[in-house]
Amino acid sequence: MTDVMKVAADELVVDALPRLAGVGAVVDGNERFLGTITDAAVRRRLLADDDWTALRCADVLDDEPVAVGPDASEDDVRALL
């Protein structure tokens, strides 16, 4: 998973946010993929929570991300959105 921006599940969102370039992969201590985190999801959560200083990446992750294969057509991708 070297080509994807990774953040630790227990990492504070305020520490991860500067490195987040749209979307990132949330991983556990064994580098196991847990889900995705997006800057949009983080912004929505920050606006909804009074105390964002303790917010962890695991609190914001999407654990059911949508994925397509490398040979998926644009129509295949649009159908999933």
C-alpha positions as CSV (number, residue, x, y, z in Angstrom):
1,M,0.0,0.0,0.0
2,T,2.9,2.3,-0.8
3,D,1.1,4.4,-3.4
4,V,-1.8,5.4,-1.2
5,M,-1.7,8.0,1.6
6,K,-2.0,6.1,4.9
7,V,-3.1,7.2,8.3
8,A,-3.3,5.1,11.5
9,A,-6.7,4.4,12.9
10,D,-5.7,5.8,16.3
11,E,-4.1,8.9,14.9
12,L,-5.6,12.2,15.7
13,V,-7.5,13.7,12.8
14,V,-5.9,17.1,13.5
15,D,-2.5,15.5,12.9
16,A,-3.5,13.5,9.8
17,L,-5.5,16.3,8.1
18,P,-2.6,18.3,6.8
19,R,-1.4,15.1,4.9
20,L,-4.8,14.2,3.6
21,A,-5.0,14.9,-0.1
22,G,-8.6,14.1,-0.7
23,V,-8.7,10.5,0.4
24,G,-6.5,8.3,2.5
25,A,-6.4,4.7,3.6
26,V,-6.9,4.0,7.3
27,V,-4.8,1.1,8.5
28,D,-4.3,-0.7,11.8
29,G,-1.0,-1.4,13.5
30,N,-0.4,-4.4,11.2
31,E,-1.0,-2.3,8.1
32,R,-4.3,-4.0,7.5
33,F,-6.7,-1.8,5.5
34,L,-9.7,-0.7,7.7
35,G,-11.4,1.8,5.4
36,T,-11.0,5.2,3.8
37,I,-11.0,8.7,5.2
38,T,-11.9,11.8,3.1
39,D,-11.3,15.4,3.7
40,A,-15.0,16.0,3.1
41,A,-16.0,13.5,5.8
42,V,-13.5,15.1,8.2
43,R,-14.9,18.5,7.6
44,R,-18.5,17.3,8.1
45,R,-17.5,15.6,11.4
46,L,-15.5,18.7,12.6
47,L,-18.6,20.9,12.0
48,A,-20.8,18.4,13.9
49,D,-18.6,17.8,17.0
50,D,-18.0,20.3,19.8
51,D,-14.7,18.7,20.8
52,W,-12.7,17.8,17.8
53,T,-9.3,17.7,19.5
54,A,-9.7,14.1,20.5
55,L,-11.2,12.9,17.2
56,R,-9.3,9.9,15.8
57,C,-9.2,8.7,12.2
58,A,-11.1,5.6,13.1
59,D,-14.0,7.8,14.2
60,V,-14.3,9.2,10.7
61,L,-13.4,6.3,8.5
62,D,-15.8,4.8,5.9
63,D,-15.5,1.0,6.5
64,E,-17.5,0.1,3.4
65,P,-15.7,2.0,0.6
66,V,-16.7,1.4,-3.0
67,A,-13.9,0.1,-5.2
68,V,-13.6,-0.8,-8.9
69,G,-11.0,-2.8,-10.7
70,P,-8.5,-1.3,-13.0
71,D,-10.4,-2.4,-16.1
72,A,-13.7,-0.8,-15.0
73,S,-15.3,1.5,-17.5
74,E,-16.4,5.1,-16.7
75,D,-20.0,3.8,-17.0
76,D,-19.2,1.1,-14.4
77,V,-17.8,3.8,-12.0
78,R,-20.8,6.1,-12.6
79,A,-23.2,3.3,-11.8
80,L,-21.6,2.9,-8.3
81,L,-21.8,6.6,-7.4
